[in-house]
Amino acid sequence: MPDRAEHWETLYVTKHADTVSWYQPAPAPSLDAQARITPAKSTGLIDVGGGASNLVDALLERGWRDLAVLDIAQPALDVARARLGERADDVQWIATDITTWRPGRRYAIWHDRAVFHFLT
Ligand SMILES: C[S@@+](CC[C@H](N)C(=O)[O-])C[C@H]1O[C@@H](n2cnc3c(N)ncnc32)[C@H](O)[C@@H]1O
C-alpha cells in the first residue's frame, strides 16, 4: 500500500496533468468564487492541494501578488512551475503534507476545492 505522498506523486508522474479526471482548462468555480472576494491582491493566498492546477496562472493574471501553492506531490508543482516559466518565481511552492504542515507565516486566504477561506 503506497503512502499518501507516493500515491499522488506516482499519479502525476504517470499521467499528463491535463488528463487527470479533475483537470479544468480554466478552473471556473474557483475563479467565479475569487471574483466575489474583495481583499487587496497583496493579501497572502495559499492554494492547498493545488497540484498542477491552472488557478495560480489565473490569479497571477488577475493581479494577485502573494501566492503560494501547496501540494504533497512535488511532480505536480513541477508541472505548474514549468508551465509558468519566469512567472513561477513570483509564487511560493510548498511540497508537503497539509495534515502535518506548520506554516512559517500567515496566509489570510486559504483556497481548497473551489472555496476561499478567510482567516480573521
Ligand atoms: C483532486 S486533486 C486537485 C488538484 C488541484 N486542486 C486541481 O484542481 O487541479 C487533489 C490534490 O491534492 C493533493 N493532496 C492530496 N492529499 C494531500 C495532502 N495531505 N497534503 C497536500 N496535498 C495533498 C494531491 O497531490 C492533488 O494534487
The ligand as an SDF file (V2000), in Angstrom:
LIG
                    3D

 27 29  0  0  0  0  0  0  0  0999 V2000
   -8.1790   16.1220   -6.8740 C   0  0  0  0  0  0  0  0  0  0  0  0
   -6.5490   16.7920   -6.9310 S   0  0  0  0  0  0  0  0  0  0  0  0
   -6.8990   18.5310   -7.2080 C   0  0  0  0  0  0  0  0  0  0  0  0
   -5.6740   19.2970   -7.6300 C   0  0  0  0  0  0  0  0  0  0  0  0
   -5.9350   20.7640   -7.9750 C   0  0  0  0  0  0  0  0  0  0  0  0
   -6.5500   21.4950   -6.8860 N   0  0  0  0  0  0  0  0  0  0  0  0
   -6.7410   20.8900   -9.2300 C   0  0  0  0  0  0  0  0  0  0  0  0
   -7.8930   21.3280   -9.1600 O   0  0  0  0  0  0  0  0  0  0  0  0
   -6.2100   20.5470  -10.2940 O   0  0  0  0  0  0  0  0  0  0  0  0
   -6.0840   16.7690   -5.1940 C   0  0  0  0  0  0  0  0  0  0  0  0
   -4.6940   17.3120   -4.9280 C   0  0  0  0  0  0  0  0  0  0  0  0
   -4.4500   17.2720   -3.5350 O   0  0  0  0  0  0  0  0  0  0  0  0
   -3.1310   16.8360   -3.3170 C   0  0  0  0  0  0  0  0  0  0  0  0
   -3.1010   16.2550   -1.9700 N   0  0  0  0  0  0  0  0  0  0  0  0
   -3.7180   15.1130   -1.5480 C   0  0  0  0  0  0  0  0  0  0  0  0
   -3.5030   14.9120   -0.2460 N   0  0  0  0  0  0  0  0  0  0  0  0
   -2.7200   15.9410    0.1710 C   0  0  0  0  0  0  0  0  0  0  0  0
   -2.1400   16.2820    1.4140 C   0  0  0  0  0  0  0  0  0  0  0  0
   -2.3100   15.5270    2.5100 N   0  0  0  0  0  0  0  0  0  0  0  0
   -1.4000   17.4170    1.5070 N   0  0  0  0  0  0  0  0  0  0  0  0
   -1.2100   18.1930    0.4130 C   0  0  0  0  0  0  0  0  0  0  0  0
   -1.7300   17.9140   -0.8000 N   0  0  0  0  0  0  0  0  0  0  0  0
   -2.4790   16.8010   -0.9240 C   0  0  0  0  0  0  0  0  0  0  0  0
   -2.8480   15.8680   -4.4400 C   0  0  0  0  0  0  0  0  0  0  0  0
   -1.4870   15.6720   -4.7160 O   0  0  0  0  0  0  0  0  0  0  0  0
   -3.5980   16.5190   -5.5980 C   0  0  0  0  0  0  0  0  0  0  0  0
   -2.7610   17.3820   -6.3200 O   0  0  0  0  0  0  0  0  0  0  0  0
  1  2  1  0
  2  3  1  0
  2 10  1  0
  3  4  1  0
  4  5  1  0
  5  6  1  0
  5  7  1  0
  7  8  2  0
  7  9  1  0
 10 11  1  0
 11 12  1  0
 11 26  1  0
 12 13  1  0
 13 14  1  0
 13 24  1  0
 14 15  1  0
 14 23  1  0
 15 16  2  0
 16 17  1  0
 17 18  1  0
 17 23  2  0
 18 19  1  0
 18 20  2  0
 20 21  1  0
 21 22  2  0
 22 23  1  0
 24 25  1  0
 24 26  1  0
 26 27  1  0
M  CHG  2   2   1   9  -1
M  END
$$$$
